[in-house]
Amino acid sequence: MYCMSCGNQVDGAMAFCTKCGAPIGGRQAAPVAKGEVKSHMFGAILQLVICLPAGIIPLMYACKVNSKLAQGDIAGAQEASKKALLWINITTAVFGTLIVLSILINALSNG
């Protein structure tokens, strides 16, 4: 039997998960395979190349995904994966907007 909250394997006689404390019962969550959690490492490295300060945060979360998977913490790896993708999207939006504004300002000042 698996915990619905964190995917940890638990004894069916237990009332609560020993890992996350969630109540056990009802439907069982299927275990998540390690290969199903994306680290987003490529996007994080790309962000690091594009803008060093902004790329550090997604890179840290992408590295956490791999270390959490190595420890067997699937829930922690999934959370780190979500945060890595979130920070990749944030930095892409911010710096993409800044680049477009820079091009527009440059075009308007020369014209």
Secondary structure, DSSP 4 states (H G I P E B T S, - for coil): -B-TTT--B--TT-SB-TTT-PBP-SSPPPPPPGGGS---HHHHHHHHHH-HHHHHHHHHHHHHHHHHHHHT-HHHHHHHHHHHHHHHHHHHHHHHHHHHHHHHHHHHHH-
